[in-house]
Amino acid sequence: MLYLVGLGLSDVKDITVRGLEVVKGAKRVYLEAYTSILMAADVSSLEEFYGREVIVADRELVESGSDQILEGAGKDDIVMLVVGDPFGATTHTDLMLRARELEIKTDVVHNASVMNAVGACGVQLYNFGQTVSLVFFTENWRPDSFYDKIMENRRLGLHTLLLLDIKVKEQSLENMARGRLIYEPPRYMDIRTAAEQLLEIEEKREEKCYTPETPCIAISRLGSPTQKFAAATLAEMAEYDSGEPLHSLVILGNRIHELESDYFMQWAINESTLKSALVEDGKLHK
Ligand SMILES: C[S@@+](CC[C@H](N)C(=O)[O-])C[C@H]1O[C@@H](n2cnc3c(N)ncnc32)[C@H](O)[C@@H]1O
């Protein structure tokens, strides 16, 4: 059997009871370690808590080495641990499909995901549109396709959850060209970079999808003891120090229920600026 087991958002102990039982009984346990991180744990603390070896699976192994992962899964249990929920934003459907092709049974042990825990910032999950991923811009690659998706959400008055890029085990262009297996330190996009990139694309497109005054909520280290929210305009977010990763950003839609604003006002960096920004933003996309 192939099991995908969600680890939840932060602590080694966020695994579910069923997830832990599956891990303890498996032949091999892999940790998918490139789409998210467990903020208060690492491989050795997982190994200590489970009392067994955990094999780190990088992108290459998960995407190109599925047969290696699935070896023996016809008779033994193999586990792939995924931070958050296995189907929250990162869909491991490729691995599941390959297992089914090989007639290996599959099962999923779900857990909390950023996709649902984001509700803790005070806006209703019902009022979100499409989720968008924001990648790090490089000197000559500044993709803006996210802009159209945010526009579709904003035209319907819906909130947009932006998941921010993570770069783990990346090679510099030079090292790649020279075939040197030297990896750059991990990088996690912070709120300031996300806001700057969003504002740059609005300046380029000028379609008023959002403006520097558009109200947003910054979500940092959700589900961890240092979880933090901040509600502010996009321009204020470009100055905001969000601290340690991980971070996500919500661009608010303008169909805001009073119960939502009553709740998220407690995170306001500047309450009067935010209140007038909410009124102004209400006039866009009408
Ligand atoms: C590709 S998604 C993976 C989601 C994961 N499978 C889940 O279900 O939560 C990773 C991105 O989600 C966001 N994210 C994940 N966990 C987070 C957390 N605890 N706090 C804030 N943002 C988080 C970050 O933007 C991160 O780069």
The ligand as an ORCA input file, in Angstrom:
! r2SCAN-3c Opt
* xyz 0 1
  C       2.871     24.782     -2.079
  S       2.102     25.162     -0.566
  C       1.991     23.613      0.224
  C       0.782     23.522      1.082
  C       0.728     22.330      2.016
  N       0.675     21.070      1.296
  C      -0.495     22.464      2.896
  O      -1.440     21.698      2.730
  O      -0.483     23.373      3.766
  C       3.375     25.942      0.326
  C       3.100     27.407      0.530
  O       1.938     27.569      1.331
  C       2.118     28.618      2.269
  N       2.127     28.024      3.613
  C       2.202     26.716      3.922
  N       2.169     26.549      5.250
  C       2.078     27.796      5.794
  C       2.011     28.297      7.119
  N       2.022     27.458      8.143
  N       1.919     29.638      7.322
  C       1.884     30.488      6.271
  N       1.937     30.070      4.994
  C       2.038     28.753      4.755
  C       3.468     29.283      1.975
  O       3.248     30.378      1.099
  C       4.199     28.134      1.302
  O       5.191     28.615      0.427
*
